Amino acid sequence: VQLVESGGGLVQAGGSLRLSCAASGSTSSINRMAWYRQAPGKQRELVAAISGGGGTTHYADSVKGRYAISRDNTKNTMYLQMDSLKPEDTAVYYCNALSVGVGVKNYWGQGTQVTVSS
C-alpha cells in the first residue's frame, strides 16, 4: 500500500485547508485510516481516524468541531477538511492506513506541511 498526501500549504489563522490522501496498491486490504500530525519538537499525535466503511470517526479534542475526516472508498482517498485553523495547528500532517490481510500492517504517507500564520 502506498499513501500520498496533498493539499498542505500556508494559510492565515481562521482559514481553511483540505488535505487528501490517495492510496494505491493493495487498497482492498485497507481498514481504518487516520491523520496524524507532528509539530517541531513534539511527538506525533493522532488528529482524526475513520473506520473502513466511514461510519465511525474519532477526533482529538483539540480539533473537534473544526476538522472533519471523510473517505471515498471508490476513489481510495481519504480527506481532512480543516476549518478555523489556528497557529498551533502548524505541523506536518501524515496519512496512516491499517491494512488487514495476511497479518496487520501499518502504512504511512510522506507527510504534507501545514503552516498557519497568525
C-alpha positions, 0 to 999 in steps of 0.5 A, a space after each residue: 500500500 502506498 499513501 500520498 498526501 496533498 493539499 498542505 500549504 500556508 494559510 492565515 489563522 481562521 482559514 481553511 485547508 483540505 488535505 487528501 490522501 490517495 492510496 494505491 496498491 493493495 487498497 482492498 486490504 485497507 481498514 481504518 485510516 487516520 491523520 496524524 500530525 507532528 509539530 517541531 519538537 513534539 511527538 506525533 499525535 493522532 488528529 482524526 481516524 475513520 473506520 473502513 466503511 466511514 461510519 465511525 470517526 474519532 477526533 482529538 479534542 483539540 480539533 473537534 468541531 473544526 476538522 472533519 475526516 471523510 473517505 471515498 472508498 471508490 476513489 481510495 482517498 481519504 480527506 481532512 477538511 480543516 476549518 478555523 485553523 489556528 497557529 498551533 495547528 502548524 505541523 506536518 500532517 501524515 496519512 496512516 492506513 491499517 491494512 488487514 490481510 495476511 497479518 496487520 500492517 501499518 502504512 504511512 504517507 510522506 507527510 504534507 506541511 501545514 503552516 498557519 500564520 497568525 
